[in-house]
């Protein structure tokens, strides 16, 4: 899952068509299994990246298929600056989710003698009997973490073998990143995301944006990998939360449909984790990095924040006219033919009516679109009909 909102014509492509300077982008992707998001490839030769993952086989595969010499991959398990003792209390109930039960069912034929144990565990949870609460980083309910069906399924599914080899290399983010600066940091490690941040103070100091997976439940500790700790840490380091996309995991008592063809998030249910985007205020940045940030924000579907940068620093792209760029951002939000000036004028005239909608005066004296007026008329008819029914009685037919 990613918060990137790649459109058919992002701002960076307009910048390229206008022959304006495209600033270089430096990306670090921790948890790069599956490859870099293709959206970042829009930077072309101006992209430099470091991808890090604990799966040796996947890192080797990515190295073989990579065509950009400025993009490299390293196998490493990224850790924090210390190894604190895990907290022993938790409110997270992964073992009670439909995803956990699904992996138990799917893994049972592969592990002799485990099917009954998995089903007994699930039944005890559903019945409200004494199912143990997860207490460690693995959130596991079985004595041997290697036998945990959730971990076993995903290691087999994405590791390419029943027992994918994890690298023996252990390092902090700052020990792995030797680049002079990083523009975007993406972190998705399935459990060690806060450790990555805690071990990357030097790297984080140069970042413009950080996309990170956050857990809403888990061990109660100042170093545990939960949203409250990550959010506090990021705010202390000068970042603001710009986007948050929570993910639901339904309980196994009544499974909801899975979002994908995968035993993971569901369309509805209690939220479990999410993806968060943190952004640094660009006001004090030099022009080149402001340009980079504006292009990054557009790719994350934050056209309004990109426009703010352009308005705050006129002529940001080597003194070129900003109007085509602002018009492009306005059209992405409000539709073709709606330029920036029209949006501004329409908002100042009546903030409640989107530009491009014909306005008509409502009985309350405010301007409104035809759709809004039609809604008012429809509600009035419903009220009249309801009053009529209450006076005369509803038909039994």
N, C-alpha and C positions, 0 to 999 in steps of 0.2 A: 504494500500500500504506500502511496506517495501523495503528497499535497501538491505536487506540480500539476499545473493546469495548462498543458500545452495546447495552443490553439492552432488553427490552420495558418494564421498569419501573425505571429508574435512580433513585438516591437523590434526585436533584434533583426528580423528579416527586412523590416522597413529601413532600419539604419543601414543595412548592407546595400539595399537598392539605391539609397540616396548617396552612397559612397562616403558615408561618414565613418569616423574611426570606431572600430569595435575594440573595446578594451579587453585585455587577456583575462581569462577566468581560471582560477586555481581552485580545484575541488579535492576534498578528502572524503572518501566514502568508507566508513567503518561498518563492516557487514555487507560487503560488496557481492556476495553470492548471487548469481544471476546476471551480474554485469552492471555497469553504470546505466542510469536512466538515460534513454535515448534523447531526451529533451536537451541534455547538456551537450550533445553532439552538434547542436546548432551553432556552437562557437567555432566549429571547424578547427583550423590549425591554431587558433588562439586558446584552445583548451589544453590545460595541463592538469593531471589528476593522479592521485595515489589511492588505490583501492586496497583495503585490508580485510582479510577474512581468516578464520581459524581452520577452514576446510582446505587442506593442502591440495587435494585433487581439483577442486574448483578454481583455486588460484592458478594452478598449472594450466587448466583449460583456458582461462581468461588471458593468460600470457600468450598462449598460442594463437588466439584469434584476434588479438589487439593489433590495429594497423597504425595507430597514432604513437609515434616514438616518445611523445611527452606524457603518455599515460602508462603508468607502471603498477604492478600488483605485488603485494607481499603477504606471505602467510604468517599470521601472528595472532595470539590471543591477547587482546588489549585489556589491561587491568588498571586499577587505581594506584595511587601512590603508596597505599598501605593495604593490608589484608585484614580488615576488621572481622571480628567474630560475628557471624550472622545473628540477627535478632531471632528470638525464640517464640515470638507471638506474631500472628498474622490473621488478617480478616479476609484473605483471598481464598476463594473456593473453586479453583479450576477443576478439581476432581468432581465437582457437582455439575459441571457443564455438559451440554450435549456433545461438545467437541471432544472432551475427554472420553466419554463413553464410546463415541464413534471410533476413536483410535484404538480403544481396547478391543472392540469388535473386529476391526480391520487387522490388528496385529495378532489376535489370538491364534489363527492357524499357523503362524510362523514360530510360535513359542510354545513348545509342548508343556502341558500342565498349567498354563497361565490363564486359560479362558475362564475356568471356574472361579479363580481368585479375583479376576477383574470383575466378573459379574457379581460376586458376593460383595465386593467393595462398593459397587454402584448401588446395589440393593440396600445395603446398610445405610448409605447416604440418603437415598430416597425415603426410606422408612423412618428416618430420623434417629436411627440408632447411633452408637458411638463410633462414628467415622472420624479418624484423626484429622486435625486441622493442619494444613501445610505449615512447616516451620523453617524451611531453609530456602536458599536461592532457587532450588529446583522445583519448589512447590509440589513435591511428590508425596504420595500417600503409601508408597511401598517401601519396604526396608532397603532394598537394593535399587538405587536410582537407575541402574542400567536396565532394570526390568520395567521401568515406568513406561506405559504404553504411549503416552503423549510424546515423550522424548524419543522413544524408539521409532515411532512412525515417522517423525519429521527428519530424524537423522538418516533413516533409510530412504525416504522420499527425495531428499535434496542432497544427500551425500553420495548417491550413486551406488551404494553397497549397504549390506546389513550393518556393517561396522565401519563407517567412514573414518579415515585417519585424521585426527586433529593434530595440528602442529604442536611441537614441544616448545616453540618459541613464545616467551612471555615478555611483554614490554608495555610501557605506558605510551599514550599517544604522543607525548612530547619526545620520547625516545625514538619513535618511528618517523615522525615528520621532520624532515630537514629542510623543507621549503622556507624561503624567507618570509612568505606570507600565505595565508589561506583565505579565500573569499567565501566559500561555502563548505560547511561541515555537515555531513549526513551521518547519523548514528542509528543503527538498527542491529542490535546484537542479541535480542531475545533474552534480556536479563541483566546485562552488565552496562547499560547505557550511562548510568550516573557515574560509574567507575571510569568510563572513558573520559567524561568531562573533568572529573577530579584529577585525572592524570594528564590533562592537556591544557594547563593554564596558559602556557606560552603560545600554543597554537590558537587557543580561543581568543587571545588578546588581539589577533589580527583579523578575525572573522567578521564578515558582514551579516551572514545569515546562518542559522543552525536549524536543520530539520532533524528531529529526534523522536524516537518511539518512547512513549511514557506509559507507565503502569499506574492505574488509579487505586490498586489494592496491593497489599504486600506487607512484609515485616515492618514493625514499628521501630525505626531506628534513624538516627541522623545521617547514616550512610546508605540506607536501603534504597533500592532502585524504584522510587515512587515519585509521582508527579509533584507532590508538595515539595520534596527536596530538590528536584530538578528545577522547578520554577523559581524557588528562592535563590538557588545558586545562579541561575541565568540573570535574574534581576540584579543581583549583587555585582554581576560582571558587565552591566550596562546594556542588557538586551531587554526587549519588550516582546511579549507574546502577541503574535499577529494572527495566527490561525491555530485551530484545534479541532481535530476530527476524531471523536470518540468511536470506539468499536464495541459492539455488543456480543456477548456469549450467552446464549440461552441456557437455562437449567435443563438437565437431562430428564427431569420428571415429565416435561412436555416439550420435546425438541422443536425449535423453530427452524424454518428452512435456512440452510447455509447460504451465505452471500455468494460464494464461489463453489466450484466442484471440489471442495476441500473441507476436511473436518476442522473448521476454525471459526471465524466470526459468523454471526447470524444476522438476519435482517432486523430482528428485534430482540429484546431481552436486556438484562442488566449490563451496564457498560463495564468493560474490563480494562481496556487499554486504549491508546489512541496515538495519533501522530500530531506533533506540535511543531510550529514554525516560530522561531525567535529571530528578531531582526534588530540590528543596531541602528540607532539614530544617525542618519547620514549628514546632519547639519555641519559637523566639524570635520568632515572628510575632505581630502583633496579632490579636485574635479574628476580625475580619472576613476577614482573609486566610487564617486557619486554616480558616474555613468554606469559602472558595473552594477551597482546596487539597483539603479532604475531598471535595468534589463532583467535582473534577477527577480525583482518584485513583480514585473509583468508576467514572467513565466509561472509565478505562483498564484496568478489570478488576482493580483493586488494592483490593478491598473490605477486606482485612486492614489495609492501611495507612490507609485512611479510618477504620476502627474505632479504630485506635491514636490518631488525633487526637481523636476523640470521647471516648475514655476518659481521655486526658491533660488535656483541658480540659472538664470537666463543665459542662453548661448552655450550650454554645457558641452555640446558636441562640437568643439572647435569653433564656437561662435556662430554656428548655423542657426537658421530660423527654427524655433521650437514648435511653430504652429502645426506643421505636418505631423509631428510626433504626438502632440496633444490631441489633434483631430483623430488620429489613429486610435489612441486609447479611448476616446469618447465613443467612437463608432463600435469598438469591441463591446462596450457595456450597453449602449443604447440602440445599436443597430446601424446599418449602412445609411449614409447620408446625413447622419446626426454629427455635426462637428462640435468642437469644444466650446466655441462662442455660443452656439445655440443652447447647449446644455446649461451654461452659466446664466444666460439671459432667462431661460425658462425657469430655472431654480429661483432666481431673484424675483421673478414675477409671481410664481406660486410654487413653493417647495413641494407641495403635495401632488402636483401633476407632472408626470414624467414628460420630457421633451418628445415631440412627435405625436402626442395625442391631442386631438382637437378638444378645446376646453369650452365648457358652457357653464353659465352661472346656475348654481343650485339654489333652492329656496332659502337656505341658511345664509346666503350672501357670499359664499365662497365659490371659487372656480373649481370645476371638477371635470374629469374626462367623461365622454359619453358612457363608458363602461360603468363609472362610478354612479352617474345619474340613473342608469338603468338599474343598478343595484338598489338605489334608494327607492325607485318606483316599485321594484319587485317586493321589497320588504314591506312597503306600504300596502300592497295588494294582499300579502300574507296576513298582515294584521287585520285588514278589513274582513277577509274571509274567515279568520279565526273568530272575530267578534260575531259574525253572522252565524257561525256554527254554534257558538255558545248560547246565542239567543233562541235559536230554533231547534237545536238538537241535531246531532250528526246522524246521517242515514245509516241504518243497519246493513245496507247492502254494500 
